[in-house]
Amino acid sequence: MALGTLDRTPPPFFRQGPSALTKLCFCSALALFLMVADARFRITQPIRATAATMLYPMQRALLVPVEAIAGGRSWFAGLASATAGEQAAHRELVRQSERAMRVDQLVQENTRLRALLDLRPTLNVRAQTAELLYEAADPYSRKVIIDRGVTNNVVLGSPVINEAGVLGQVTRVYLQSSEVTLLTDRDAAIPVLNKRSGARSAAFGGAVAASGLLEMRFMAGNADVQVGDVLTTSGVDGVYPPGLLVATVQAVDRKVDSGFARILLKPAALPDGVRHVLVLEPTGVQLPPRPEPAASEPAPGKAPQKKAVRK
């Protein structure tokens, strides 16, 4: 065998190269250099973008089963919710249909009874929609401005309501707008009727400052008023049609040292967040005029004059 063909390299055990400490220092310096260079010059940004582009199809493929499971759960949950909502709406529709039939029967019965008793038919007031523009600038009052005025046949005293109940009353009318005083204003008052007991009274605004509550004043301490009683318009004032929701009794304080009870009411229609309202025609417009006092009757506070008797 020729000597030139022999492997003269030392075995791996006897090979010598850079020490482990040298390799550690070199790798640490290289890593530090790459981190600084990437932070300052972003030299690895193209590499990251290329790797992300190449791995994106694989990521989407791995996410397909996860999205399918999540979508299936959402679909079944939505189906169950829609089924429950449909059943609830169907039950509510049945109740509304039954109530509507009862209302029709009551209206027909009321018409027959009024005809039998020769009473006036119920008043049908005209109404028109309006939009709330802004609140009044006075911070000590609760008044709003709506976009209906004289050109829209709005008159003083017109009731203003929304879907929840009575909001207030028109107190000033301009050409293209009107000012509405809310029930919670300190100067507002409205006659009410207790649906449970049938007692009439009056509700006043400004019961507690900045509370938005009403107060039923001048009620005896033993009056038949309970928490939760529903109050509606009585219809005897010639302004509000009867039966409109006004408030609910929230608290009754029967004071021992006073002959009157302090009764706080929560308005049925909260003015906050209201955008569209309904302006009604005052019921007094359709009522017959009041009879004039007879000419022969003396004026109030004056004694009748005696006629002179000729001798």
C-alpha positions as CSV (number, residue, x, y, z in Angstrom):
1,M,0.0,0.0,0.0
2,A,1.4,3.4,-1.0
3,L,2.1,5.7,1.9
4,G,0.3,8.6,0.0
5,T,-3.1,6.8,0.4
6,L,-3.0,6.7,4.2
7,D,-5.2,9.1,6.1
8,R,-2.8,11.1,8.2
9,T,-5.5,13.3,10.0
10,P,-5.8,12.8,13.7
11,P,-8.9,11.0,15.0
12,P,-11.8,13.1,16.2
13,F,-10.9,12.7,19.8
14,F,-7.5,14.3,19.2
15,R,-8.8,17.1,17.0
16,Q,-8.4,20.5,18.4
17,G,-10.3,23.7,17.5
18,P,-11.8,26.8,19.2
19,S,-12.7,26.2,22.7
20,A,-16.2,26.2,24.0
21,L,-15.8,29.6,25.7
22,T,-14.6,31.1,22.4
23,K,-17.6,29.6,20.6
24,L,-20.0,31.0,23.3
25,C,-18.5,34.5,23.1
26,F,-18.6,34.5,19.3
27,C,-22.2,33.3,19.2
28,S,-23.2,35.8,21.9
29,A,-21.5,38.7,20.0
30,L,-23.2,37.6,16.8
31,A,-26.6,37.4,18.4
32,L,-26.1,40.8,20.0
33,F,-25.0,42.3,16.7
34,L,-28.0,40.8,14.9
35,M,-30.4,42.2,17.5
36,V,-28.9,45.7,17.4
37,A,-28.8,45.6,13.6
38,D,-32.4,44.5,13.4
39,A,-33.6,47.1,15.9
40,R,-31.8,49.9,14.2
41,F,-31.7,48.9,10.5
42,R,-34.5,46.2,10.4
43,I,-32.3,44.0,8.3
44,T,-34.4,40.9,9.1
45,Q,-37.7,42.4,8.1
46,P,-37.7,41.1,4.6
47,I,-36.8,37.6,5.9
48,R,-39.7,37.8,8.4
49,A,-42.1,38.9,5.6
50,T,-41.0,36.1,3.3
51,A,-41.4,33.5,6.0
52,A,-44.8,34.8,7.0
53,T,-45.9,34.8,3.4
54,M,-44.8,31.2,2.9
55,L,-46.4,30.0,6.2
56,Y,-49.7,31.8,5.7
57,P,-51.4,29.1,3.6
58,M,-50.4,26.5,6.2
59,Q,-51.8,28.7,9.0
60,R,-55.1,29.2,7.2
61,A,-55.3,25.4,6.5
62,L,-54.8,24.7,10.2
63,L,-57.4,27.3,11.2
64,V,-60.1,25.8,9.0
65,P,-61.2,23.1,11.5
66,V,-61.2,25.6,14.4
67,E,-63.3,28.1,12.5
68,A,-65.7,25.4,11.4
69,I,-66.2,24.2,14.9
70,A,-66.7,27.8,16.2
71,G,-69.1,28.6,13.3
72,G,-71.1,25.5,13.9
73,R,-71.5,26.4,17.6
74,S,-72.5,29.9,16.7
75,W,-75.0,28.7,14.2
76,F,-76.6,26.3,16.6
77,A,-76.7,28.9,19.3
78,G,-78.3,31.4,16.9
79,L,-80.8,28.9,15.7
80,A,-81.9,28.1,19.3
81,S,-82.1,31.8,20.1
82,A,-84.1,32.5,17.0
83,T,-86.5,29.6,17.7
84,A,-87.0,30.9,21.3
85,G,-87.6,34.4,20.0
86,E,-90.1,33.2,17.5
87,Q,-92.0,31.2,20.1
88,A,-92.1,34.2,22.5
89,A,-93.3,36.5,19.7
90,H,-96.0,34.0,18.7
91,R,-97.2,33.8,22.3
92,E,-97.1,37.6,22.6
93,L,-99.0,37.9,19.3
94,V,-101.7,35.5,20.6
95,R,-102.1,37.7,23.8
96,Q,-102.2,40.9,21.8
97,S,-104.9,39.4,19.5
98,E,-106.9,38.3,22.5
99,R,-106.6,41.8,24.0
100,A,-107.5,43.5,20.7
101,M,-110.7,41.4,20.5
102,R,-111.5,42.4,24.0
103,V,-110.9,46.0,23.2
104,D,-113.1,45.9,20.2
105,Q,-115.9,44.3,22.3
106,L,-115.4,47.0,25.0
107,V,-115.5,49.8,22.5
108,Q,-118.7,48.5,21.0
109,E,-120.3,48.0,24.4
110,N,-119.2,51.5,25.4
111,T,-120.8,53.0,22.3
112,R,-124.1,51.1,22.9
113,L,-124.1,52.2,26.6
114,R,-123.5,55.8,25.7
115,A,-126.2,55.8,23.1
116,L,-128.5,54.1,25.6
117,L,-127.8,56.8,28.3
118,D,-127.8,59.6,25.7
119,L,-124.2,60.7,26.6
120,R,-121.8,62.5,24.4
121,P,-119.5,60.3,22.4
122,T,-115.9,60.0,23.4
123,L,-113.6,62.7,22.1
124,N,-111.3,61.8,19.3
125,V,-108.4,64.3,19.5
126,R,-106.2,65.1,16.5
127,A,-102.5,64.4,16.8
128,Q,-99.3,65.2,14.9
129,T,-95.7,64.1,15.2
130,A,-92.9,66.4,16.3
131,E,-89.2,66.1,16.8
132,L,-87.4,67.4,19.8
133,L,-84.8,70.1,18.8
134,Y,-83.0,71.0,22.0
135,E,-83.5,71.7,25.7
136,A,-84.3,75.2,27.0
137,A,-81.3,77.2,28.2
138,D,-82.7,77.8,31.7
139,P,-80.9,75.3,34.0
140,Y,-83.6,75.7,36.7
141,S,-86.5,74.5,34.5
142,R,-87.3,71.4,32.6
143,K,-88.4,72.6,29.2
144,V,-87.7,71.4,25.6
145,I,-88.3,72.9,22.1
146,I,-90.1,71.0,19.4
147,D,-90.2,71.7,15.6
148,R,-93.9,72.4,15.4
149,G,-95.5,75.8,15.8
150,V,-98.3,78.1,14.7
151,T,-97.8,77.1,11.0
152,N,-98.6,73.5,12.1
153,N,-101.8,74.5,14.1
154,V,-100.2,73.9,17.5
155,V,-102.1,75.8,20.2
156,L,-101.3,76.7,23.8
157,G,-102.0,73.9,26.2
158,S,-101.5,71.1,23.7
159,P,-100.5,67.8,25.5
160,V,-97.3,66.2,24.4
161,I,-96.9,62.4,24.8
162,N,-94.7,59.6,23.6
163,E,-95.1,55.8,23.6
164,A,-94.7,55.6,27.4
165,G,-97.1,58.3,28.5
166,V,-97.5,62.0,29.1
167,L,-94.4,64.2,28.8
168,G,-95.7,67.7,29.3
169,Q,-97.7,70.5,27.8
170,V,-97.1,73.3,25.2
171,T,-96.7,76.5,27.1
172,R,-95.3,78.8,24.4
173,V,-96.0,78.7,20.6
174,Y,-93.7,80.3,18.0
175,L,-94.0,80.4,14.3
176,Q,-91.9,77.3,13.5
177,S,-91.4,75.8,17.0
178,S,-93.0,75.5,20.4
179,E,-91.8,75.3,24.0
180,V,-92.9,72.3,26.0
181,T,-92.9,72.3,29.8
182,L,-92.2,68.8,31.1
183,L,-94.1,67.3,34.0
184,T,-90.9,67.3,36.1
185,D,-90.7,71.1,35.9
186,R,-91.3,72.8,39.3
187,D,-94.2,74.8,37.8
188,A,-96.0,71.9,36.1
189,A,-99.2,70.3,37.3
190,I,-101.5,67.7,35.9
191,P,-104.8,66.2,37.2
192,V,-104.6,62.5,37.7
193,L,-106.8,59.5,38.4
194,N,-105.9,56.5,40.4
195,K,-106.8,53.5,38.3
196,R,-107.1,51.2,41.4
197,S,-109.2,53.4,43.7
198,G,-110.7,55.8,41.2
199,A,-109.7,58.8,43.3
200,R,-108.9,62.1,41.6
201,S,-106.0,64.3,42.6
202,A,-103.2,66.5,41.1
203,A,-99.5,65.7,40.5
204,F,-96.9,68.5,40.7
205,G,-93.4,68.6,39.3
206,G,-90.2,69.4,41.1
207,A,-90.8,67.2,44.1
208,V,-87.1,66.7,44.8
209,A,-84.5,68.8,43.2
210,A,-82.8,67.1,40.2
211,S,-84.6,63.8,41.0
212,G,-87.1,63.7,38.1
213,L,-89.9,62.8,40.5
214,L,-93.4,64.1,40.8
215,E,-95.4,64.7,44.0
216,M,-99.1,64.3,44.8
217,R,-99.9,67.1,47.1
218,F,-102.8,67.9,49.5
219,M,-103.7,64.2,50.1
220,A,-104.9,63.2,53.5
221,G,-102.8,61.0,55.6
222,N,-105.3,58.2,55.5
223,A,-105.9,58.5,51.7
224,D,-106.2,55.2,49.8
225,V,-102.9,55.4,48.0
226,Q,-100.5,52.5,47.8
227,V,-97.0,52.0,46.3
228,G,-97.3,50.8,42.8
229,D,-100.7,52.5,42.0
230,V,-100.9,53.6,38.4
231,L,-102.0,57.2,37.7
232,T,-103.6,58.3,34.5
233,T,-105.1,61.5,33.2
234,S,-108.6,62.1,34.5
235,G,-109.8,64.1,31.5
236,V,-111.8,66.6,33.5
237,D,-109.4,69.6,32.9
238,G,-110.3,70.1,29.2
239,V,-106.7,69.6,28.2
240,Y,-105.5,66.0,28.5
241,P,-107.6,63.1,27.1
242,P,-108.6,60.6,29.7
243,G,-106.6,57.4,30.2
244,L,-103.1,58.5,29.3
245,L,-100.4,57.1,31.6
246,V,-98.8,59.8,33.9
247,A,-96.9,58.2,36.7
248,T,-96.6,55.3,39.2
249,V,-96.6,55.8,43.0
250,Q,-93.1,55.2,44.2
251,A,-93.2,56.1,47.9
252,V,-95.9,57.1,50.5
253,D,-94.8,58.8,53.7
254,R,-97.7,59.2,56.1
255,K,-96.5,61.7,58.6
256,V,-98.0,61.5,62.1
257,D,-97.5,65.2,62.9
258,S,-99.2,66.3,59.7
259,G,-102.6,65.8,58.3
260,F,-101.2,65.3,54.8
261,A,-99.2,62.4,53.3
262,R,-96.1,63.0,51.2
263,I,-96.5,60.9,48.0
264,L,-93.7,60.7,45.4
265,L,-94.4,59.6,41.9
266,K,-92.2,58.2,39.1
267,P,-93.1,59.5,35.7
268,A,-94.2,56.9,33.1
269,A,-92.5,58.8,30.3
270,L,-88.9,59.7,31.1
271,P,-87.8,62.8,29.1
272,D,-84.1,61.8,28.9
273,G,-83.4,60.2,25.5
274,V,-86.7,61.2,23.9
275,R,-86.3,62.2,20.2
276,H,-89.8,62.0,18.7
277,V,-93.1,63.0,20.4
278,L,-96.8,63.3,19.6
279,V,-98.6,66.6,20.0
280,L,-102.3,66.3,20.8
281,E,-105.1,68.8,20.4
282,P,-106.5,69.9,23.7
283,T,-109.9,68.3,24.5
284,G,-111.3,71.7,25.4
285,V,-111.4,72.6,21.7
286,Q,-114.1,70.0,21.0
287,L,-116.1,70.7,24.2
288,P,-119.2,73.0,24.0
289,P,-118.6,76.6,25.1
290,R,-119.4,77.5,28.7
291,P,-122.7,79.3,29.1
292,E,-122.6,83.0,29.7
293,P,-124.0,84.3,33.1
294,A,-127.5,85.6,32.8
295,A,-127.8,89.4,32.6
296,S,-130.3,89.5,35.5
297,E,-127.9,87.7,37.9
298,P,-125.7,90.1,40.0
299,A,-122.0,90.0,39.5
300,P,-120.1,88.0,42.2
301,G,-119.4,90.1,45.3
302,K,-122.0,92.7,44.6
303,A,-125.3,93.0,46.3
304,P,-128.5,93.2,44.2
305,Q,-129.8,96.8,43.8
306,K,-133.3,97.5,45.0
307,K,-135.7,99.1,42.6
308,A,-137.1,102.4,43.6
309,V,-140.8,102.3,44.6
310,R,-143.0,105.2,43.6
311,K,-145.3,106.5,46.3
